[in-house]
Amino acid sequence: MRLINVHTLDIQYFSRTSIPQYAILSHTWGANEATFQKWTNKWTRLTRKHRSGFHKVLAACRQARRDGLDYAWVDTVCIDKSSSAELSEAINSMYTWYEKATICYVYLSDVPVSSSRANADTLDSLRKSRWFTRGWTLQELIAPENVQFYTKDWEVLGTKKALAVLISTITGIDAACLKKEKRLRDYSIAHRMTWAAKRETTREEDLAYCLLGIFAISMPLLYGEGPKAFKRLQEEIIKVSDDHSILAFETNLSDGTLFAHHPSAFVKGGCIYPHYGRRLTQPFSMTNAGLAMTTPLIKTLSPYWVLAVFNCVQVDTDNHMQRSQICLPLFGKDNQFMRARIPVSLISRNIDDPYAMNSTEKLGAAAGVLNLTTRSETSYYISYFGRVYSAYGREIDVAMKGFEVYPQLDHGFMITFPRGMVGYRLHTALPRRDLRDDISFFIPTSRYVRSFDSSQEEELQISSGVVVFKNDSLPDDDPSKCVGIYLAFATTTSSIASSTTPSTATTITTTGTTSSTGKTQHLKWACKVSPIREFYDRTNDKQVLERANQEAFLGNWPHYYHYENTIVSARTRFQTPRGEPCRDTVMVEIVFDADELVRERDAEERDFE
């Protein structure tokens, strides 16, 4: 490591075991920067000392002397960039060098002098400083513990700890991380990626190289590889981390089909946290067939579409810290998949639903069992589009074509089976035309309308249906041979202000929307289980559906329902970017072995007592 002797201004070399205490400079590059060759030429250093690139190095050395230090490190003059080997070593070591520095001076060349540290103009300039937009300064902000900020004329602005809250609002980096109260590795991969989402570098490859220290990895530099550098970075991260959030990016925002092309694709990353649970995450790695993974898979009615369950959660900090497990939709067959872009590229599956928690007295033996995922895991590959499509292209085309529904409808249910179908199969649906089993969607078009408050001109419109499953292995007289899942959306339309929500809407929902007629609409939904014999005989379709709708008018709209050995949950809602097959989707989770699920959870609790 080379250091500047702040007394003589000569550059000295130190081995790894003999490095003295030193100050380190963080700055943004501009024109007329000093270089190793120019600095080591005393005549050049003397004649160009008033140029901005030389002046800030001299100022950093002067400040180091004031702080009682004998050495300083500045990237422009302490790295011989004519040597590719030295440049590669320096970039791979840079996070450590900043981390071990006694003090880091952050020189903000675009923040003017102020007579007061609290001056509003100065703070505004600080927020807009170019320093906060550059890729390399991210690790220079996070790594050192002792950081001092300076204006363009080297006036002290404050320390990193004192300005932590302000810096956090500028950068999106948690103040606890800035103040070293929380370790860097405690943040998910996706979370750390968001810190670089809006940062820029002069060379495209440097957007990957400047993050090496943030993820504690090393890799060779290959200038000229372009966007491949960021892909290589992610491959290197996978070698040392079992955090699935590295795949928790929006496919629709990325040019890549397996890895993200840019940190900006991790739009949800700031709310994603590790969630390893009570079981070790199975290792995953890159192969010539793609990314080899082993996780639970949530099945659907479609043989070509599954959801991979990841070991990370999205936390809603504005809503009682509710957790939603990250699931990745996949298309493919025979455990060879590619990432899906339709209907959505990521699903945040609710596992902390307060409505269900407040209704545990109605859940029977399954009270409190909110995570319905199977404990069994499946090994599979996530590969590139070209590889999977070349093998199953025709079948996948047919499956994906099912999402093209015209005209596009407003609301639909996505049907999933977190523990598989356990001997059951799809029997029928009421009405049958509303079930799109090729894409595992139930989009009810049947309408049941009732005006229930003439004084307020309010109207309740229900779109509902029943999906029926049958277990052929059970005897005909077994009441569970056929299980019906009642699913319904209800829209309450009112001509009065949106703040006057009807009393039946207390269990739900969403913000009211205003229709073209000027009426306010409030949406809620429900799911129920009914093992009714009529489903097997199929003799009373209309009566069964009508009776279910009448029960809905009683005002009970559960999002979680347990009956005998079946659980149905409808706690997760998301929007589809392209409106295919509907604009607003509720994910339905159906479990046919609730008793076994409860036994598994009870055994797990006993193991950890």
C-alpha positions in Angstrom: 0.0 0.0 0.0 1.4 3.4 -1.0 0.9 6.4 1.4 1.8 10.1 1.1 4.1 11.3 3.8 2.2 14.5 4.8 5.4 16.2 5.9 7.6 15.6 2.9 4.8 14.9 0.4 6.8 11.9 -0.9 5.0 8.6 -1.6 6.2 5.6 0.5 5.4 1.9 0.2 4.3 -0.2 3.1 3.8 -3.9 3.4 0.5 -5.3 4.7 1.9 -5.9 8.2 3.6 -2.5 8.5 0.9 0.0 7.5 0.9 3.0 9.9 -2.1 5.1 10.9 -3.3 7.3 8.0 -6.0 9.6 6.8 -7.9 8.9 3.6 -9.5 11.2 1.1 -12.9 10.7 -0.5 -13.8 13.0 -3.4 -15.3 13.2 -6.9 -13.0 13.2 -9.9 -12.9 16.2 -12.3 -10.5 17.7 -14.8 -6.8 18.2 -14.0 -6.6 15.4 -11.5 -3.1 14.6 -10.1 -1.7 11.2 -11.0 0.9 8.9 -9.5 3.4 9.9 -12.2 2.7 13.6 -11.9 2.9 13.6 -8.1 6.2 11.8 -7.9 7.7 14.5 -10.1 8.5 17.3 -7.6 8.7 20.0 -10.3 5.3 19.1 -11.6 3.9 19.0 -8.1 5.3 22.4 -7.4 4.2 24.1 -10.5 0.7 22.7 -10.5 -0.1 23.0 -6.8 -2.9 25.5 -7.4 -4.8 23.3 -9.8 -7.9 21.7 -8.2 -6.6 18.2 -8.6 -3.3 18.9 -6.7 -4.8 21.5 -4.3 -7.2 19.0 -2.7 -4.4 16.5 -2.2 -2.3 19.1 -0.5 -5.3 20.3 1.6 -5.9 16.7 2.7 -2.2 16.3 3.8 -2.4 19.6 5.7 -5.6 18.5 7.5 -3.9 15.2 8.4 -1.0 17.0 9.9 -3.5 19.0 12.0 -5.0 15.8 13.2 -1.6 14.5 14.3 -1.2 11.9 11.5 1.9 11.4 9.4 0.4 9.7 6.4 -2.5 10.1 4.0 -3.9 8.0 1.1 -5.5 9.6 -2.0 -6.6 7.4 -4.8 -5.4 9.6 -7.6 -1.8 9.7 -6.6 -1.3 6.5 -4.5 -2.3 4.1 -7.3 -0.2 3.6 -10.4 -3.0 3.1 -12.9 -0.6 2.3 -15.7 -0.2 -1.1 -14.0 -3.4 -3.2 -14.5 -2.2 -5.6 -11.8 -1.8 -2.8 -9.3 -5.2 -1.2 -10.2 -6.9 -4.6 -9.8 -5.3 -5.1 -6.4 -6.2 -1.6 -5.3 -9.9 -1.9 -6.3 -10.3 -5.2 -4.6 -8.6 -3.8 -1.4 -10.2 -0.3 -1.4 -13.1 -1.1 1.0 -10.6 -2.4 3.5 -8.3 0.6 3.1 -11.2 3.0 3.8 -12.4 0.8 6.7 -9.0 0.8 8.4 -8.3 4.5 8.0 -8.1 6.6 11.1 -10.2 9.3 9.6 -11.8 9.9 6.2 -12.0 13.4 4.8 -15.0 13.8 2.4 -14.3 16.8 0.2 -17.4 18.2 -1.4 -16.2 20.5 -4.2 -19.7 21.6 -5.1 -20.8 22.7 -1.6 -20.0 26.4 -1.0 -18.6 28.0 2.1 -21.2 29.0 4.8 -20.9 31.2 7.8 -23.1 28.8 9.7 -23.1 25.0 9.7 -26.9 25.0 9.9 -27.3 27.4 7.0 -30.2 26.2 4.8 -28.4 26.9 1.6 -25.5 24.8 2.6 -27.7 21.9 3.6 -29.5 22.2 0.3 -26.2 22.1 -1.5 -25.2 19.1 0.6 -28.3 17.2 -0.5 -27.6 18.0 -4.2 -23.9 17.3 -4.0 -22.5 15.2 -6.9 -20.6 13.1 -4.3 -23.8 11.3 -3.3 -24.5 10.2 -6.9 -21.2 8.5 -7.7 -20.7 4.8 -7.5 -17.3 4.7 -5.8 -18.3 7.0 -3.0 -20.8 4.5 -1.7 -18.2 2.3 -0.1 -16.2 5.4 0.9 -19.2 6.5 2.9 -20.0 3.2 4.5 -16.6 1.6 5.2 -14.8 4.1 7.5 -16.1 4.7 11.1 -14.7 8.2 11.5 -15.8 10.5 8.6 -15.6 14.3 8.4 -17.3 16.3 5.7 -15.8 19.5 4.2 -17.0 22.3 1.9 -15.1 23.3 -1.2 -12.9 25.6 0.9 -12.3 22.9 3.5 -14.7 24.3 6.1 -16.0 21.5 8.4 -19.7 20.6 7.8 -19.9 17.8 10.4 -19.2 14.1 11.0 -21.0 11.2 9.5 -22.5 10.2 12.8 -23.8 13.8 13.4 -25.2 14.0 9.9 -26.4 10.4 9.8 -30.2 11.1 9.6 -29.7 13.7 6.8 -27.4 11.4 4.9 -29.8 8.6 5.3 -32.6 10.6 3.6 -30.2 11.5 0.8 -28.9 8.1 0.1 -31.5 5.7 1.4 -28.9 4.0 3.6 -30.1 3.1 7.1 -28.7 5.5 9.7 -27.8 2.5 11.9 -25.5 1.3 9.1 -23.9 4.7 8.7 -23.2 4.9 12.5 -21.8 1.3 12.6 -24.6 0.2 14.9 -25.6 -2.5 12.5 -23.3 -4.8 10.5 -23.3 -4.5 6.7 -24.0 -8.3 6.4 -27.2 -7.9 8.4 -28.8 -6.2 5.3 -30.1 -8.4 2.5 -28.3 -8.5 -0.9 -31.3 -6.8 -2.5 -31.3 -4.1 0.2 -27.7 -3.2 -0.4 -28.3 -3.2 -4.1 -30.8 -0.3 -3.7 -28.0 1.9 -2.3 -26.4 1.9 -5.7 -29.6 2.1 -7.8 -29.3 5.8 -8.6 -25.5 6.0 -8.6 -23.4 6.5 -11.7 -19.8 5.6 -12.8 -17.8 6.9 -15.7 -17.0 3.3 -16.9 -19.9 0.9 -17.2 -17.9 -1.9 -15.5 -17.2 0.2 -12.5 -20.8 0.0 -11.4 -20.0 -3.6 -10.5 -16.4 -3.1 -9.3 -17.4 -0.3 -6.9 -19.6 -2.8 -5.0 -17.0 -5.4 -4.4 -16.5 -4.2 -0.8 -20.2 -3.8 -0.1 -20.6 -7.5 -0.7 -17.2 -8.6 0.7 -16.0 -10.3 -2.5 -13.1 -10.1 -4.8 -12.9 -10.7 -8.5 -10.6 -9.8 -11.4 -11.2 -6.6 -13.4 -12.0 -6.9 -17.1 -12.5 -3.5 -18.6 -14.2 -3.8 -21.9 -16.7 -6.5 -20.7 -19.5 -3.9 -20.3 -22.7 -5.1 -18.6 -21.2 -8.5 -18.1 -19.3 -7.1 -15.1 -22.6 -6.7 -13.1 -23.6 -10.2 -14.0 -20.2 -11.5 -12.9 -20.6 -9.6 -9.7 -23.9 -11.4 -8.9 -22.3 -14.8 -9.8 -19.5 -14.1 -7.3 -22.0 -13.1 -4.6 -23.8 -16.4 -5.0 -20.6 -18.2 -4.3 -20.4 -16.7 -0.8 -24.0 -16.0 0.2 -27.1 -18.1 0.5 -29.4 -15.0 0.5 -32.1 -15.6 -2.1 -32.8 -11.8 -2.3 -30.2 -11.6 -5.0 -33.0 -12.9 -7.3 -35.6 -10.5 -5.8 -35.5 -8.0 -8.6 -38.2 -6.9 -11.0 -37.7 -8.9 -14.2 -39.8 -6.3 -16.1 -37.2 -3.7 -15.2 -34.2 -5.8 -16.3 -32.8 -6.7 -19.6 -31.6 -10.0 -18.1 -33.7 -13.1 -17.7 -31.7 -14.7 -14.8 -29.7 -11.9 -13.2 -30.4 -8.2 -12.9 -28.7 -5.9 -15.5 -28.5 -3.0 -13.1 -29.0 -2.2 -9.3 -32.0 -0.2 -10.2 -34.0 -3.4 -10.9 -34.1 -4.0 -7.2 -36.9 -1.5 -6.6 -38.3 -3.4 -3.6 -34.9 -4.1 -2.1 -35.0 -1.5 0.6 -37.9 -3.3 2.3 -36.5 -6.8 1.9 -34.8 -8.5 4.9 -33.3 -12.0 5.4 -35.7 -14.6 6.8 -33.9 -17.8 7.3 -36.4 -19.4 9.7 -35.5 -22.5 11.6 -34.0 -24.5 8.8 -30.7 -24.1 7.0 -31.0 -22.8 3.4 -29.9 -25.3 0.9 -26.9 -24.2 -1.1 -27.4 -22.9 -4.6 -24.9 -22.3 -7.3 -24.4 -21.6 -11.0 -24.1 -24.5 -13.4 -23.9 -24.8 -17.2 -27.7 -25.6 -17.0 -28.5 -22.4 -15.0 -28.9 -21.7 -11.4 -29.4 -24.9 -9.3 -31.8 -24.2 -6.5 -33.5 -26.2 -3.8 -36.6 -24.5 -2.2 -40.2 -25.1 -1.5 -42.3 -24.7 -4.7 -45.9 -23.6 -4.6 -47.9 -25.4 -7.3 -50.7 -24.0 -9.4 -53.4 -25.6 -11.6 -51.1 -25.1 -14.6 -48.3 -27.7 -15.1 -46.1 -25.0 -16.5 -46.3 -22.4 -13.7 -44.9 -22.5 -10.1 -43.8 -20.1 -7.4 -40.4 -20.5 -5.8 -40.5 -19.6 -2.0 -37.4 -17.6 -1.0 -35.7 -17.1 2.4 -36.4 -13.3 2.5 -39.4 -11.2 3.3 -40.7 -7.7 2.4 -41.5 -5.7 5.5 -44.2 -3.0 5.5 -42.8 -0.5 7.9 -45.9 1.7 7.5 -48.3 -1.1 8.5 -47.3 -2.7 11.8 -44.2 -4.3 10.3 -46.2 -6.9 8.4 -44.1 -9.5 6.6 -44.6 -10.8 3.1 -42.6 -13.7 1.9 -40.9 -13.1 -1.5 -42.0 -15.6 -4.2 -40.6 -15.9 -7.7 -43.0 -16.9 -10.5 -41.4 -19.4 -12.8 -42.4 -20.9 -16.2 -41.2 -24.2 -17.4 -41.5 -28.0 -17.1 -39.6 -31.0 -15.5 -37.9 -28.7 -13.0 -36.3 -26.6 -15.7 -37.7 -23.1 -15.4 -37.2 -19.5 -16.5 -38.3 -16.3 -14.7 -41.8 -15.2 -15.6 -42.8 -11.7 -16.5 -46.5 -12.3 -16.6 -48.7 -11.8 -14.6 -46.0 -10.3 -12.3 -42.3 -10.9 -11.9 -42.3 -11.0 -8.1 -45.0 -11.7 -5.5 -44.9 -10.6 -1.9 -46.9 -13.2 -0.2 -48.5 -12.1 3.0 -47.6 -14.2 6.1 -48.6 -11.7 8.8 -52.2 -10.9 8.1 -53.8 -9.0 11.0 -57.3 -10.0 9.9 -56.4 -13.6 10.3 -54.7 -13.0 13.6 -57.8 -11.3 15.0 -60.0 -14.2 13.9 -58.1 -17.1 15.4 -61.2 -18.2 17.4 -62.7 -19.1 14.0 -59.7 -21.1 12.8 -60.0 -24.2 15.0 -57.0 -26.4 15.1 -55.1 -24.3 12.6 -55.3 -21.2 14.8 -52.2 -19.1 14.2 -50.8 -21.2 11.3 -50.5 -18.4 8.9 -47.6 -19.7 6.8 -49.1 -22.5 4.8 -45.9 -23.5 2.9 -44.8 -27.1 2.8 -41.6 -28.0 4.5 -40.5 -30.3 1.7 -38.2 -28.8 -0.9 -37.7 -29.4 -4.6 -34.4 -29.2 -6.6 -34.7 -27.4 -9.9 -32.9 -25.1 -12.3 -33.6 -21.5 -13.2 -32.1 -21.0 -16.6 -32.0 -18.5 -19.4 -35.0 -17.8 -21.6 -33.3 -19.3 -24.7 -32.5 -22.6 -23.1 -35.9 -23.3 -21.6 -37.8 -21.9 -24.6 -35.9 -24.1 -27.1 -37.1 -27.2 -25.2 -40.6 -26.2 -24.2 -41.4 -23.2 -26.4 -44.6 -24.5 -28.0 -46.1 -25.6 -24.7 -45.0 -22.4 -22.9 -46.5 -20.3 -25.7 -49.9 -22.0 -25.3 -49.7 -21.5 -21.5 -48.7 -17.9 -21.7 -51.4 -17.2 -24.3 -53.9 -17.9 -21.6 -53.0 -14.7 -19.9 -54.3 -12.7 -22.9 -57.9 -12.0 -21.8 -59.9 -9.4 -23.7 -61.5 -7.3 -22.6 -59.3 -7.0 -19.6 -61.3 -7.5 -16.3 -60.7 -5.6 -13.1 -60.4 -8.4 -10.5 -59.4 -12.0 -10.4 -58.1 -14.8 -8.1 -54.8 -16.6 -8.7 -55.2 -20.2 -7.3 -52.2 -21.9 -5.7 -51.4 -24.9 -3.6 -48.6 -24.3 -1.1 -48.6 -28.0 -0.1 -49.6 -29.5 -3.4 -53.1 -31.0 -4.1 -52.6 -34.1 -1.8 -54.8 -36.5 -3.8 -57.3 -33.9 -4.9 -57.9 -32.8 -8.5 -59.9 -30.1 -10.2 -63.5 -31.3 -10.6 -65.5 -28.3 -11.9 -66.3 -24.6 -11.2 -69.4 -22.6 -10.9 -69.6 -21.1 -13.4 -67.2 -23.2 -15.3 -66.4 -20.5 -17.9 -64.9 -18.3 -15.2 -62.1 -20.7 -14.4 -58.9 -20.4 -16.4 -57.2 -23.6 -15.3 -54.5 -23.2 -18.0 -53.2 -20.2 -16.1 -54.6 -21.1 -12.7 -56.9 -18.0 -12.5 -60.5 -17.7 -11.5 -62.0 -14.5 -12.8 -65.7 -14.3 -11.6 -68.0 -12.6 -14.1 -71.2 -13.6 -12.4 -72.9 -10.5 -10.9 -75.2 -10.4 -7.9 -76.4 -6.8 -7.2 -78.3 -5.5 -4.2 -79.2 -1.9 -3.2 -79.1 -1.9 0.6 -79.2 1.7 1.7 -81.5 3.9 -0.4 -80.8 7.0 1.8 -77.1 6.9 0.9 -77.7 5.4 -2.6 -75.3 2.6 -1.8 -75.2 -0.6 -3.8 -73.4 -3.9 -3.2 -72.3 -5.9 -6.3 -70.8 -9.3 -5.8 -68.7 -11.2 -8.4 -68.4 -14.7 -7.2 -68.1 -18.4 -7.9 -67.1 -21.8 -6.5 -64.1 -23.9 -7.6 -64.7 -27.6 -6.8 -62.0 -30.2 -6.1 -62.5 -34.0 -5.8 -60.5 -36.7 -4.1 -61.3 -40.0 -6.0 -59.6 -42.1 -3.3 -62.2 -41.2 -0.7 -65.5 -43.1 -0.5 -68.6 -41.6 -1.9 -70.2 -41.1 1.5 -67.2 -39.1 2.8 -68.2 -35.4 3.1 -64.7 -34.4 2.1 -64.7 -36.2 -1.2 -65.6 -32.9 -2.9 -64.5 -29.6 -1.5 -65.8 -26.3 -2.8 -63.8 -23.1 -2.5 -66.1 -20.1 -2.6 -64.4 -16.9 -3.9 -66.0 -13.5 -4.2 -65.2 -9.9 -4.8 -67.6 -7.2 -3.6 -67.7 -3.7 -4.8 -69.7 -1.2 -2.7 -70.6 1.7 -4.8 -71.7 5.0 -3.1 -72.6 8.4 -4.5 -71.5 10.1 -1.2 -68.0 11.0 -0.1 -65.4 8.2 0.0 -64.9 8.8 3.7 -68.3 7.3 4.5 -67.5 3.7 4.1 -70.4 1.2 4.9 -70.2 -0.7 8.1 -69.7 -4.0 6.3 -66.3 -2.8 4.9 -64.5 -2.9 8.2 -62.6 -6.1 7.4 -60.8 -5.1 4.3 -59.6 -3.6 1.9 -58.4 -0.8 -0.1 -58.7 2.9 -0.7 -61.9 3.8 -2.5 -61.8 4.6 -6.2 -64.0 7.0 -8.1 -65.8 5.7 -11.2 -66.6 7.7 -14.3 -70.1 8.3 -12.9 -68.7 10.1 -9.9 -69.5 7.3 -7.5 -67.0 6.0 -5.0 -66.2 2.3 -5.0 -64.8 0.1 -2.2 -63.4 -3.3 -2.9 -63.3 -6.3 -0.6 -63.1 -10.0 -1.1 -63.8 -13.3 0.7 -62.9 -17.0 0.6 -64.7 -19.9 2.3 -64.6 -23.7 2.3 -67.7 -25.8 1.8 -67.5 -29.6 1.5 -71.1 -29.9 0.1 -72.4 -33.1 -1.4 -74.1 -31.1 -4.2 -70.7 -30.5 -5.8 -70.3 -34.2 -6.4 -73.7 -34.6 -7.9 -73.7 -31.3 -9.7 -77.4 -31.0 -9.5 -77.8 -27.6 -7.7 -75.2 -25.3 -9.1 -77.3 -22.2 -9.0 -78.7 -22.9 -5.5 -75.2 -23.5 -4.1 -73.8 -20.3 -5.5 -76.9 -18.3 -4.5 -76.7 -19.6 -0.9 -73.0 -18.6 -0.7 -73.8 -15.1 -1.9 -76.6 -14.7 0.6 -74.2 -15.6 3.4 -71.9 -13.0 2.1 -74.5 -10.3 2.7 -74.2 -11.1 6.4 -71.1 -9.0 6.3 -68.6 -11.7 7.1 -65.7 -11.4 4.6 -62.9 -13.7 5.8 -59.5 -13.7 4.1 -58.6 -17.0 5.9 -61.0 -19.9 6.5 -60.6 -23.4 7.9 -63.1 -26.2 7.7 -62.2 -29.8 8.7 -59.1 -30.7 6.8 -59.1 -27.8 4.4 -57.7 -24.2 4.7 -58.2 -21.5 2.2 -56.3 -18.1 2.5 -56.7 -15.0 0.4 -54.4 -12.5 2.1 -52.2 -11.4 -0.7 -53.2 -8.7 -3.3 -51.1 -7.3 -6.1 -51.5 -5.3 -9.3 -50.4 -6.7 -12.7 -48.3 -4.2 -14.7 -49.9 -5.2 -18.0 -53.4 -6.0 -16.7 -53.0 -9.7 -17.8 -55.2 -11.6 -17.2 -56.8 -8.9 -14.9 -55.7 -5.6 -13.4 -56.1 -6.5 -9.7 -55.2 -10.0 -8.4 -55.7 -11.8 -5.1 -53.6 -14.9 -4.5 -55.6 -17.8 -3.1 -53.7 -20.5 -1.1 -55.5 -23.8 -0.7 -54.4 -26.5 1.7 -56.1 -30.0 1.8 -54.1 -31.5 4.7 -54.6 -29.0 7.5 -54.3 -31.6 10.2 -50.9 -32.7 8.9 -49.9 -29.0 8.7 -50.8 -28.4 12.3 -48.9 -31.5 13.4 -45.8 -30.3 11.6 -45.9 -26.9 13.2 -46.5 -28.4 16.6 -43.6 -30.7 16.3 -41.4 -27.8 15.1 -42.4 -25.8 18.1 -41.6 -28.7 20.5 -38.1 -29.1 18.9 -37.3 -25.5 19.7 -38.7 -25.3 23.2 
